[in-house]
């Protein structure tokens, strides 16, 4: 067996980036079509701001082998589409029994989590707070603050991501909207379609 070399990466909180990582990707507003409640507001905003980056990720990915670890930094821009706060695509791990942690570095936001059966949990995240996402929970990040929302994340390297699980259900069961008083509120998603008993059972057994 070959040993990997140890590594050290610097978290640049002000820039919302991981220095010394192995890769990066970004999502612009135009890449997030279909995620938001107000389609007309999304179209109007995209017409003028479609190239703006909603979130970007820098990561250190030594391998995708079982027993290894992937970690990195997510930076989310502040903003809303209509009354709905900027969010990430969200996912469940392709190996559903894999967990993830998020460590707040700057800004204010939350982790919106949904069980296969549709139970919702919401964890607010600020600087120096750690959010544990247990196995089998679908999760997405939401920036509810006025500035950049920056988090460090880490998860098992063989986890993989299934982004389609949210789309197949018409979105997550809950949406996060501006409450009109400087905070946020959770509202039911009328387009949500519950998963079948068979799909829920398969995810819980995975």
N, C-alpha and C positions, 0 to 999 in steps of 0.2 A: 504494500500500500504506500502511495506517495503522500508525503505530508505537504500541506499548503503552507506558504509563508504567512506569518502574522502580518497585520496591516493596521494602520492608524489613519483615520480621515478626520478632517476638521469641519465642524458645523459652523458655517458663516450665518449667524442668525439674522443679521441685518439684510443680507442678500437673499436669505432663504435658500441656501444651496449647501451641498456637501462637496467640499474640496477633496480631491484625491479619489473620487469614485470611478466606477468603470463604465457608467452609462447615464443617459438622461433622456427624458421625453417631455413634451409639453402639449397641453390641450388648449386650443383657441376657442373663443365663443362659438364660431361657426362649426366647430367639431362636435358640439353638444346638442345638435338638433334633436328634438323629440324628448328631451329630458324635462322640460319645464312645462308648468301648467298653462301659462298664457302664451299660446302659439303666436298670436298677433304681436304681443310685446316682444317676443323673441325675434320675429322677423324684422320688426322696426329697429331693434337694437343691433341686430346683426348687419343690417344695411349700412350702418355707420361705424360699428365697432367690432365687426366680425373677426378681424385679425388680432384683437386683443387677447392676451393670454389669461385664461381663467385660473389655470393651475399648471405647475411644472414640478417634475420629480427628478432629483439626482440621486443615484443609488450606487452602492457597492455590492456587486454580485459575483462572489468568488467562484461559485458553481451552482448547479441546480441539483446537487446530490443530496439524498436523505442524510440528515445529521448536520448539514451545513446551514448557514444563516445568511439571509439577504437583509440589508438595512439601507436606510437612506433618509432623505429629507423631502417633504412635500411643502410647497409654498402655494397658497391660494390667494388670489386677488380679492379685494372687497367688491361687492356689487350685488345688484338684483336684476332679475328679469320680471318685470311687473312688480309684484310684492314678494316674489320668491327669491331667497338668498342664493348666491352662487354656490354650486355644489360640484362634487366629482361624479364620475359615472357610477362608481360603486361596483361591488362584486361580492361573490362568495368564493372561497378558495376551491379550486378544482378538486383538490383533496380536502373534502369538507371538514375533516377532523383536525385541521391545522389552525392554530390561533394566530393572533397578531397583537402587537402593542404599539401605541402611539404616545409620544412624549411631547407635550406642548412646549414650544419655545418662545413664541411671540403671537400676539393677537388673541382673538376670542372666536371660538367656534364650537362645533359639537360633532359627535359621532352618532349618526342615525343608524340604528341596527334593527334588523328584522329576522325573526326565526323562520324556518321553512313553513311553519303553520300560520305565520302572519302576526305573531306577537311582536310588539315594538318596545325597544329600549332606547333612551336618549341619554347620552353622557356629555355634559358640557366640558370643554377642554380649554384651559388657559395656560400661561407660562408655568412650567415646573409641575404640571399635573400629568399623570400617566393614565391612559385609558387602555384597559384590557378588553380585547374582542375575543370572546371564547370561540372554540370550534363551532362550526355549522351556522354561524350568524352572518347574514348578508350585511354589508356595512358600506356607508358612504360618508364623506366628510362635507360639512357645510360651514362656510365662513359667515358668522353672524355679527362680526365686528366692523369698525370703520377703517381698519388697516389690514395689512397682510396677515394671514393666519399661517404660522409656520409650525410644523411638527416633524419630529424624528420618528421613523417607524422601523419595525423589525419583525420578520416572520421566517418560518422554516423554508429553506431554499427549494424544497420539492412541492411547495403548496400549490403553485399555479393559480390562475384567476379565471373565473367564469363570469364575464360581464353580461352575458345574455340572459341570466336568470331574472334580472330586473325588467328588461324589455319584454320578456315572455309573459310577465304578469301585469303589463301596462304601467310599470313604474313601481316604486315602493309604496307600501300601504299608507304611508304618512308623508306629507310635504311640510317643509319648514318655511313659514312666511313671516314677514314683518308684522308685528302686532300693532303698529301705529303709535307706539309709545316708547320707542327706542329699544325694544326687545324683540323677541321672537315668539311665535306660537305654532303649535303643531296642528295641522288640519288633515282630515281624511282625504285620500285620493279617490275621487269618484270613478276613475278609470281602472282601478285596481281589480285584478282577477286572481282569486285565491288559487293556490296550487292544488293539484289533485292529491287524493290520499296516497296514491301510489308514489308520486314524486316526493311528497313529504316523508314517507316511510323510507324511500331510497336514500334521501339526504341524511336522515337520522341514523341510518345503518351504515353509512359510508365511513 
